[in-house]
Amino acid sequence: MATSAHTQPRRVAVFDFDGTAIDGQSGSLFTRYLLAQGMMSPLRLLRLGWWGVRYKLHLPFRQGEARELVFGALGGRTSEEVDALMTRFHDEVLAPLYRPQALDEVAWCHGKGMVVLLVSATFEPIAEVAASRMGVDGFVATRMERDERGRYTGRVDGPVVAGAEKCRAVERWCDAHLGAGAWVLERAYADHHTDAPLLDAAREARAVCPGKTLAISARRRGWPVLDWGEGKEPGRR
């Protein structure tokens, strides 16, 4: 990325959320939460399950479908009620799942003068609370559409922030907040093989508790693997 000869670019560290910052998947956990609260019908749950099967088997699927199925269970509620529900879900379910090493790593990156960004396919209201909890400088996540009254329509607004879209979302945020050409992606932390484009875009990549596919890619590309599982040390930076 081009920068002025007299200006050093801002260094950015990006953290994935599900499976990286937390030991769990916020989407599936939120679905279970809605089911326990009596807000998720068995039929809608079956449709979500079928989406998950297609995803795992690499059959045709649409990224936004699962998010829209979840939001469809929240119809009839105001956006304030939905946002408050997601905040309660975060505090009750996700808060105990944060990896201490992830929070330490955020602090370490800040100590090195980096701008720290959270990027996730999760819903924006959840990511907003998570960003505050982690103490990062900003976040990008999947946005759900609102109508002229500010109510959620149940449709995804723009692309789901997953896979290669994470790279584009990070670029848009950094260009808007730091200036085009005034930043560089110094570090990226992620756990899933679909995050490989994001890791590959960083000067330094860290595979956190990676699945089998990402672990193989990490070995091939020389990316350090951080074991942030329960009771484990942070690992080398």
Steps between C-alpha positions, in 0.01 A plus 500: 500500500646834396577755770678831523876479539469711815202322656504157656181302435283409796543134584176306540440173684180314417331240719235255390229441762344152485752232591778757540407762758239267649493123539175446311286601205270793574254415220418149615503609863256782426271253324503276808437803718192593298379141515537497879311830519213352298569731205620242248247262344597137430433553129733801483759300692476220244551748218809633676624146545461433129697817425776371730509164320537672163774722639702209640460287188587792270159477332344816353398744772453871550697665782219735597236227525596383848507856636161573350354181647622603845370855467170366373446355846514854642223647285260739669761640737645849483865544410561618857354176634709291259821687586428464872440127453835462327673692777348266761607202291856632489514562874336172599645260244805646325666690785628180671641373170763769438848360471724680752788471255302691238439787739869497595596505133276800434675684782839394362414632153386829650826516695685472171306797363267307272139583420296194596191400305243225557361338184221245508212343312289537814223758530606863548329547841691201639827620348449847645473362853792265434717788376436685824576190706826439314608863505564520126492816291224399262304214350345379177225239499191388311237772482128429488273728299275757668195667351416873500371468858824342618349153540685193381356352181657158554722532192877531490617851410797451270734201499552264793843576649647155440782352295663741258240763591685548830795640306276743313321603820830566676621707205181709498521564877868590492467727196209680667656534846875511431513627144554322169868416463568593864489154657637149468358171621773399742338201671199273465371238742244239390400136546312383189613403152260755347709768674807408295462804268506731803803326648677502164445877468682574826872551541484260793231233530404300808284188478315471832383151602460426129286230347669227298488683166640827636763312702627344177507840329681651798774237484541552126518878527704516819230667706545455876223300665376630835333252733261715699302207633399475863795492734753565222766765493462779242779361281765700320397820335 
